[in-house]
């Protein structure tokens, strides 16, 4: 987002917020829990199996996004 162009910024905020909400819902539907729909963290306690499962879930979500 470009803060130097307030009119363009105002036009872009609502669609971007909507997209983030939809992505958060898609993550949740696939068992990926995020903070506020956009923040994700990993843990040093995660095993390779847990990471591989999470990557598979992300692949499922992202493969359904048009244009990706």
C-alpha positions as semicolon CSV with decimal commas, in nm:
position;residue;x (nm);y (nm);z (nm)
1;X;0,000;0,000;0,000
2;X;0,129;0,342;-0,094
3;X;0,066;0,597;0,181
4;X;0,161;0,885;-0,051
5;X;-0,162;0,843;-0,249
6;X;-0,449;0,859;0,003
7;X;-0,729;0,819;-0,252
8;X;-0,575;0,505;-0,400
9;X;-0,505;0,380;-0,049
10;X;-0,869;0,427;0,054
11;X;-0,985;0,231;-0,254
12;X;-0,749;-0,059;-0,188
13;X;-0,808;-0,108;0,184
14;X;-1,154;-0,267;0,172
15;X;-1,078;-0,526;-0,100
16;X;-0,750;-0,619;0,070
17;X;-0,924;-0,661;0,406
18;X;-1,188;-0,880;0,242
19;X;-0,919;-1,094;0,077
20;X;-0,739;-1,140;0,410
21;X;-1,064;-1,247;0,574
22;X;-1,127;-1,503;0,299
23;X;-0,772;-1,638;0,324
24;X;-0,808;-1,665;0,702
25;X;-1,130;-1,861;0,656
26;X;-0,966;-2,091;0,400
27;X;-0,674;-2,154;0,636
28;X;-0,912;-2,231;0,922
29;X;-1,115;-2,469;0,702
30;X;-0,792;-2,657;0,633
31;X;-0,683;-2,676;0,995
32;X;-0,435;-2,388;0,988
33;X;-0,484;-2,156;1,283
34;X;-0,361;-1,798;1,235
35;X;-0,357;-1,488;1,450
36;X;-0,593;-1,224;1,308
37;X;-0,604;-1,418;0,980
38;X;-0,261;-1,301;0,868
39;X;0,005;-1,383;1,129
40;X;0,161;-1,727;1,154
41;X;0,432;-1,860;1,379
42;X;0,636;-2,178;1,399
43;X;0,781;-2,348;1,702
44;X;1,118;-2,508;1,759
45;X;0,917;-2,802;1,895
46;X;0,760;-2,872;1,552
47;X;0,879;-3,198;1,401
48;X;0,946;-3,259;1,034
49;X;0,618;-3,450;1,015
50;X;0,422;-3,154;1,159
51;X;0,590;-2,916;0,916
52;X;0,525;-3,146;0,619
53;X;0,157;-3,171;0,716
54;X;0,129;-2,792;0,747
55;X;0,294;-2,743;0,407
56;X;0,044;-2,984;0,256
57;X;-0,241;-2,786;0,406
58;X;-0,096;-2,458;0,275
59;X;-0,060;-2,618;-0,067
60;X;-0,427;-2,713;-0,057
61;X;-0,533;-2,358;0,025
62;X;-0,298;-2,182;-0,216
63;X;-0,375;-2,416;-0,505
64;X;-0,735;-2,298;-0,490
65;X;-0,640;-1,930;-0,531
66;X;-0,700;-1,802;-0,883
67;X;-0,393;-1,667;-1,060
68;X;-0,140;-1,842;-0,838
